[in-house]
Amino acid sequence: MKNILIINAYPYEENFSSKLQGAYKEGALSAGHGLKETNLRDLKFNLNLEFGYRKFPELEPDIIKLQEEIQWANHLVFVYPVWWGTYPALMKGMIDRTFLPGFAFRFSTGKEHEKLLTDKTARLLVSMDGSLWTHKYSLGSPGEAALKSGTLEFCGIQPVKISYFAEIRKASESTLHGWFEQARKLGKKAV
């Protein structure tokens, strides 16, 4: 069994991402996995890392709790929509404020940095109204590339797997049902 943390980056409640989150959660709980959820819209924190890594602001209680949940989990699930080719600002702010040196990685004097979040895996549940082909092949999946390689793998989390749910505005009821069933299966397997 795994300890799963689901992080939903959708800024408001009634949305497709929350339904995906619910389906993944159902599957995970039915298989007996430990599960915690964080909806970023409910957290209170400054999105801006004002001084970069030169001077860290005091961590808000919600960021401290999120770091504790990330430490607890051995499988992270990020649920978010694609906006302008990447994830919402709320997600970027959370990454900047949470995945800090000393928590997620450590700079070293050698060529490589030390990865501090090893022994964890991740799944990205990515929804979009636009074309998956355009997102992947024309744009190069910029949000997923940044999150997967630039953040999660950089900190030692791997493998990072991605599931896309595209053109949701055009999706039929049977397609939506199939997507939710896919999310349930992924939750059961904790992958």
N, C-alpha and C positions, 0 to 999 in steps of 0.2 A: 504494500500500500504506500501511497505517496501523500505528502502534504502539499496541497495545491493552493496557490494564491492567485485569484483572478483580479486583475486591475482593469477597470473599465474607464476609458478616457473620453466617453461621450459627455458633453457639457450639460445635457438635460436628460430627463428621465425617459419619456416615452419615445423609444427609438428601436431600430432594428438591432443595434449592438446589445442592448439590454436583453432582448429576446434570445440572442445567441448566447449571452452570458447565462441566462436562465437554463437553457437547454444543456450547455456544458456542465453546469452545476448539477442538474438532475442526474446526468450520466455519472458524474464523479461520486456523488453521494450514494447512488444505487450500487456502486462497486465498493463502497466502504472507505474511500479515500478521505483524508482529513482535508477540510476546505475552509478558507477564509476569503472574503471578498472586500475589495476597496473600490468605491466609486469616487474617482478623483473630484467630481463636482461637489462632493460633500466635505472635502478637506479644506481646511483654512491654512493657507501658507502663501508667502510671497513667491510668485512665479519667477522673479528675476534674481539671478545670482549676480548682484550689483557689482562686486569687485572681482569677479572671476575666482581664481584659486589663490589670489593674493591675500584675501581676508574673507573668512567665512562668516556669514551672519549666524546668529544664534538659531538653532534648529527649533522650529515650532513643534508642539506636541504631536500634531498629525504626521509630520515628517519622521519624527522619532518612532512613532508607532508603525509607520509604513516600513521603515528600515528593519524593525523587529520582525515584522511579518515576512519580509523578503528573506531574512536570516532563517526563520522558521521553515519556510517553504523549500522543497526540493524540485518543484515544478511551477513555473510562472506562466500565467496566461494573460496576454495583453489583448484586450478587445477594443477596437477603435475604428472610426470611419476614416477614409481618405478624404482629406480636404486640401485642395491645391497641391495634389501630388504627394502629400505627406500626412502626418497625424496632426490633430488639433494642438493649439498652443498650450493647452492645459497639460497635455502629455509631455511636451518639450520642457515646460517649467518643472514638472515633477522629476524628469530625468536629471535636469541641471541641479536641482536641489537635493535629490536623494542619492544618486550614484556618484558620490563624492570620493576624492582621495582619502584613504584611511578606512573607508567603508567598502567600496566596490573594487578599488585597485590601489596600488601604492607605486609611486614613482621610485625608480632605483637609479643607482649611479651607472649601471651597465646599460646596454642597448635596450633591453626589454624591461617592461614594467611587471610588477607582481599582480597577478589576478587573484582577487579575494573572494569571488563568488563562484568558486568551482563546485563540482558535485551538484549542479542544478541544471535543469533543462528548461526550455521555453517553447510556447506555442503562440503564434500571432493569429488572431481571428480578425481579418481585415475586410471591412465592407466598403462598398463604393457604389455610387450611382452610375459612374462612367464605365467605359469599356475596359475590361481586363487586358485585352491585347494592347491598347494604347498605353495603359499604365505600365505594363511590364516591358513591352518591346520598344515603344517610342520614348517613354520617359525613363525606363530602367528601374522602376519600383523604388524611387528615392527614399521614401519613408521607411520601407522595410530594410533597405540596404543600410540606412543610418542606424536603425534600431538593432538589427541583427548583428552586423559587423562592427559598426562604430561604437555601440554601447554594450550589448549583452555579451557577445563573444570576447570583446576587449576586456570585460570583467571576469571572464572564465565560464560563462553560462553557455553550454552546448550539449547536444545539438539544439538549434533554434529552428523550428519548423513553422511553415506559413500555410494558412488556409485562406483562400480568397472567396468572397461572396460578392459578385459583380453585377452591375446593372439591376440593383434591387428594385428600383422604381418600375421596371418592366417585368419583374418576376411574377409568375403565376402563383396561385395558392399552392399548387402541387410542388413547384420549385421551392417555395419558401418552406413547406413542410419537409422536403428532402434536405434542405440546408440545416434545419433545426435537428433533424435526425442525425445528420453527419456530426453536428456539434455534440449531441448526446453520446455518440459512439466515441468521439475523441475524449470526452470527459471520463467515460468508463475506463478507457485504456490509460488515461492520464498522459496523453501524448499531444 
